[in-house]
Structure formats: structure tokens, C-alpha cells
Amino acid sequence: MNFGGTDTFLEQDEALAEKYLVRVWAGARSKTAAETFDHLRLENYSSASA
């Protein structure tokens, strides 16, 4: 409703935005448990080298 309506951006807001974007980037059918891009990259690297 007030998205972008304030100049303050809390760490909690940043974490929620990253979690959302990770889910979007990974795809709807992804079964990843990653909540950050760092964890997603680690999962992808680990599965590719296995």
C-alpha cells in the first residue's frame, strides 16, 4: 500500500525482500530451502559439482 512511500528501509525489510526475490529467481516449482542469494548459489554449486 505504501511501497516506496518512506525513505527508511530496515534490515528486516531487506531480508524479506531478498527472501521473496530468491523464491522468484529459483522458480515456482523449486524445492529450495534457501532464503538468501548466497545460500541459493551454494545449493546450486553443491548440486552441480555432485
N, CA, C and O of each residue as an XYZ file, in Angstrom:
200
protein
N       0.816     -1.180      0.000
C       0.000      0.000      0.000
C       0.872      1.261      0.000
O       0.623      2.189     -0.769
N       1.886      1.292      0.857
C       2.778      2.447      0.914
C       4.166      2.101      0.406
O       5.151      2.698      0.841
N       4.258      1.151     -0.504
C       5.549      0.712     -1.004
C       6.312      1.891     -1.593
O       5.814      2.597     -2.470
N       7.521      2.092     -1.099
C       8.338      3.196     -1.579
C       7.923      4.546     -1.032
O       8.435      5.576     -1.470
N       7.008      4.556     -0.086
C       6.500      5.812      0.463
C       7.348      6.383      1.571
O       7.058      7.471      2.069
N       8.381      5.684      1.970
C       9.225      6.157      3.045
C      10.687      6.014      2.649
O      11.037      5.178      1.816
N      11.531      6.834      3.251
C      12.958      6.780      2.947
C      13.688      5.761      3.814
O      14.858      5.473      3.561
N      13.035      5.213      4.820
C      13.688      4.252      5.704
C      13.476      2.847      5.173
O      12.387      2.483      4.728
N      14.531      2.080      5.230
C      14.486      0.701      4.763
C      15.219     -0.130      5.810
O      16.450     -0.124      5.856
N      14.493     -0.826      6.627
C      15.068     -1.572      7.734
C      15.698     -2.876      7.254
O      15.365     -3.384      6.183
N      16.615     -3.409      8.065
C      17.247     -4.685      7.726
C      16.208     -5.786      7.574
O      16.346     -6.662      6.720
N      15.180     -5.744      8.393
C      14.108     -6.733      8.315
C      13.416     -6.651      6.955
O      13.105     -7.678      6.352
N      13.179     -5.447      6.480
C      12.563     -5.262      5.163
C      13.466     -5.800      4.067
O      12.999     -6.429      3.117
N      14.759     -5.551      4.201
C      15.729     -6.032      3.217
C      15.741     -7.556      3.184
O      15.780     -8.150      2.106
N      15.707     -8.191      4.345
C      15.707     -9.654      4.419
C      14.446    -10.235      3.788
O      14.516    -11.235      3.073
N      13.312     -9.628      4.040
C      12.061    -10.103      3.448
C      12.068     -9.939      1.932
O      11.594    -10.815      1.208
N      12.604     -8.822      1.453
C      12.676     -8.597      0.010
C      13.601     -9.616     -0.641
O      13.286    -10.141     -1.709
N      14.747     -9.904     -0.007
C      15.672    -10.883     -0.572
C      15.054    -12.276     -0.576
O      15.199    -13.016     -1.549
N      14.370    -12.635      0.495
C      13.714    -13.939      0.567
C      12.690    -14.084     -0.574
O      12.614    -15.127     -1.222
N      11.924    -13.042     -0.801
C      10.934    -13.050     -1.886
C      11.626    -13.197     -3.239
O      11.212    -14.013     -4.063
N      12.669    -12.417     -3.471
C      13.362    -12.461     -4.756
C      14.044    -13.796     -4.994
O      14.114    -14.252     -6.135
N      14.548    -14.433     -3.944
C      15.143    -15.771     -4.081
C      14.086    -16.752     -4.554
O      14.351    -17.580     -5.426
N      12.891    -16.668     -3.988
C      11.809    -17.567     -4.396
C      11.421    -17.322     -5.858
O      11.165    -18.269     -6.603
N      11.379    -16.062     -6.261
C      11.050    -15.724     -7.649
C      12.147    -16.223     -8.578
O      11.858    -16.823     -9.614
N      13.398    -15.981     -8.218
C      14.535    -16.375     -9.050
C      14.623    -17.890     -9.181
O      14.894    -18.404    -10.266
N      14.396    -18.609     -8.079
C      14.514    -20.070     -8.087
C      13.385    -20.712     -8.891
O      13.570    -21.782     -9.471
N      12.248    -20.084     -8.929
C      11.122    -20.613     -9.692
C      10.068    -21.214     -8.791
O      10.349    -21.633     -7.668
N       8.865    -21.248     -9.293
C       7.714    -21.700     -8.508
C       7.818    -23.171     -8.126
O       7.348    -23.566     -7.059
N       8.425    -23.980     -8.978
C       8.498    -25.418     -8.702
C       9.754    -25.815     -7.934
O       9.960    -26.993     -7.640
N      10.574    -24.854     -7.617
C      11.818    -25.142     -6.903
C      11.524    -25.619     -5.485
O      10.606    -25.133     -4.825
N      12.310    -26.566     -5.042
C      12.152    -27.086     -3.685
C      13.277    -26.584     -2.778
O      13.570    -27.199     -1.752
N      13.900    -25.481     -3.151
C      14.993    -24.931     -2.381
C      14.532    -24.428     -1.019
O      13.415    -23.935     -0.864
N      15.414    -24.563     -0.042
C      15.149    -24.029      1.290
C      15.911    -22.724      1.486
O      15.853    -22.120      2.558
N      16.626    -22.291      0.449
C      17.442    -21.089      0.544
C      16.582    -19.852      0.762
O      15.513    -19.703      0.170
N      17.074    -18.969      1.627
C      16.385    -17.718      1.890
C      17.226    -16.509      1.493
O      16.757    -15.372      1.557
N      18.480    -16.759      1.080
C      19.344    -15.685      0.612
C      19.984    -16.124     -0.698
O      20.046    -17.315     -1.005
N      20.452    -15.159     -1.454
C      21.118    -15.495     -2.715
C      22.413    -16.251     -2.465
O      22.795    -17.100     -3.270
N      23.096    -15.956     -1.362
C      24.317    -16.704     -1.029
C      24.008    -18.185     -0.841
O      24.728    -19.042     -1.353
N      22.945    -18.485     -0.112
C      22.567    -19.885      0.110
C      22.100    -20.550     -1.179
O      22.379    -21.726     -1.410
N      21.400    -19.812     -2.006
C      20.937    -20.352     -3.283
C      22.127    -20.687     -4.179
O      22.158    -21.744     -4.809
N      23.109    -19.780     -4.234
C      24.317    -20.046     -5.031
C      25.052    -21.260     -4.501
O      25.541    -22.072     -5.286
N      25.141    -21.405     -3.181
C      25.803    -22.553     -2.575
C      25.082    -23.840     -2.927
O      25.727    -24.831     -3.269
N      23.758    -23.848     -2.853
C      22.973    -25.020     -3.231
C      23.219    -25.391     -4.699
O      23.425    -26.559     -5.026
N      23.196    -24.391     -5.565
C      23.404    -24.646     -6.995
C      24.811    -25.167     -7.259
O      24.992    -26.079     -8.067
N      25.795    -24.605     -6.594
C      27.188    -25.041     -6.763
C      27.361    -26.465     -6.255
O      28.008    -27.287     -6.904
N      26.778    -26.758     -5.088
C      26.897    -28.088     -4.491
C      26.237    -29.157     -5.356
O      26.775    -30.251     -5.522
N      25.069    -28.831     -5.904
C      24.365    -29.819     -6.726
C      25.040    -30.000     -8.081
O      24.957    -31.080     -8.667
N      25.700    -28.975     -8.584
C      26.371    -29.066     -9.885
C      27.659    -29.853     -9.797
O      28.054    -30.505    -10.763
N      28.323    -29.804     -8.653
C      29.606    -30.496     -8.512
C      29.442    -31.922     -8.001
O      30.418    -32.669     -7.929
N      28.235    -32.303     -7.649
C      27.992    -33.671     -7.123
C      27.851    -34.690     -8.219
O      27.646    -35.871     -7.942
